[in-house]
Amino acid sequence: MFSIQVERTINKPITEVFALISDHANYSQFKGVDASTLLVEGKEERNGLGAVREIVAAGSTLHEEIVAYQAPVLLGYKIIYSKPLPYDHQLGEVKLEAKDDNTTHVSWRSQGHITIPLLGNLYFDKQIQKHGARAFGSILKYIDKL
């Protein structure tokens, strides 16, 4: 099983950070993301609950459905399609907390398993954990520098 957790305090107000993190069609602005598309709009808000985004990065394609949306404090998602590796995604969430100094603390977690017998546990889960942590950290660092 892979388990990724990245935390960072960003020198921007919470509403600005949430707007960038939840802007699914524009993830391609982040280093390491080759393309991003909003495939399905959310039920009440464009990027909200029920929205499905496609992320293409590092030779992988992921479709993520937004399963929790509480602006500006929580964005939850679940990988519902992936190639070339099959994901069993248990948790994807970004929690944001406004701080008194107009900064935002972000906690980004993702947990799951690559469902290839033996190789999933031994190799792919470890790779996803390593590269996922790097990717999440890179996105948050980029937002901080905007």
N, C-alpha and C positions, 0 to 999 in steps of 0.2 A: 504494500500500500504506500502511496506517496502522500506526504503531508507537508504542505507549504504554508508558512506564515511569515509575512513581511510587515514590519511596522515602520512608520516614518512620520515625522512631524513636518508639515508643509507650511511655508510662510505665505499662506493665502487664506482668505475666509472660506468657511465650510461650504457656502453656496457655490462659490467658484470651483472648488475642488470637486464637489459632487457633479456639477454640470459637465466637467471634463471627463470624469470617470464614467458617467452614464451616457455620453454621446457616442453611441455604438458605431455609427456610420463613419466616425472620424478617428478610430483607433489607429488607422494607418499613419497618423502623424507621429506615433510613438516608434522609437527605434526598435527594430526587430519584428515589427508587424508589417507584412508585405501588402495586405489589403484588408479592408473591413467593410461590411455591408449590413444595413438593417434589412433583414429579409421579411420580417413581419412586425408591424407596428403594435405597440401595446394597446391594451383594452381602453384605458382612459387617458394615458399619456403616451406620446410617441415612443419613448424609450422605457416606458414603465412595464408594469406587470403584464406578462404574456408576450412581450416583445421577443423576437428571436434575431440574434446577430450572428454573422459569420465572420470569423477571424481566420486569416491565412498567415501563417508564420512558420519559419524554419521547416518548410516542406510539409506542414500539417494543415489540415482544414478542420476547424471546430465550429459547430453550431451550438450556441448557448442561449437557453431560454431564461428570461428574467422571471424568477419565482418569488422574489421579495423586493418591494420597492417602497421605501419610506424616505422621500426626499426631506432633508439632505443628509440623513444619517445612516441609511442602509440600502445596499444593492446586493441582492442575492441572485445567483445564477446556477444553472445546471447544464452540463454538457450533454446534449441529446443526440448528437451525431459527431463522429470523428473519423478521419482517415489520415494516414494509413493505419494508425494504431486504434484499437477498440478501447474506449474508456468506459469504466463503471464509475461515474462521478457521484460522490456522496455529498460534497459540500463545496460551494463557491460563494464567498461573501466578502463584501467590502463594508466595513463599519467606519464611520467618521465621527469624530468628536470635536466640537468647537472648543477652543481654549480661550482664556481671558485676554491673551495678547493678540487676538485676531489671527491666530494660526489654527491649523487643523491637524489633529492626530488621526492617522489612517492605519487601520489594521486590515490586511488583506489575507484571507485564508482560502485554501483549496485542498480538498482531500479526495482521494479516489484510488482506483486500481486499474492497471492495464490488464485486460482480460485475455492474455496469451498465457496458457499454462506454462509454468516454470520460468520462462523468460520474462514474463510480466513482473513477477516478484524480484527476480534476481538482477535484472538489467534495466528494463524500461522504466519501472517505478522510480528507481534511483536517478535515472536520467531526467525524468519529468520533474522530480523534486529539485534537482540541481538547476536545471535550465528555467523552470518555472519561477523559482525564487529570484533568479537573476533578472528575468523578464519583468516581474511585478515591481521589483526594486527600481529597474530602469524607467518604467512608466511613471512611478511616483517621483523619481528624481527629475524627470523631464517636466512634469507638472510644476514642481517646485521652482524650476528655473525659468518658466514662461513669464 
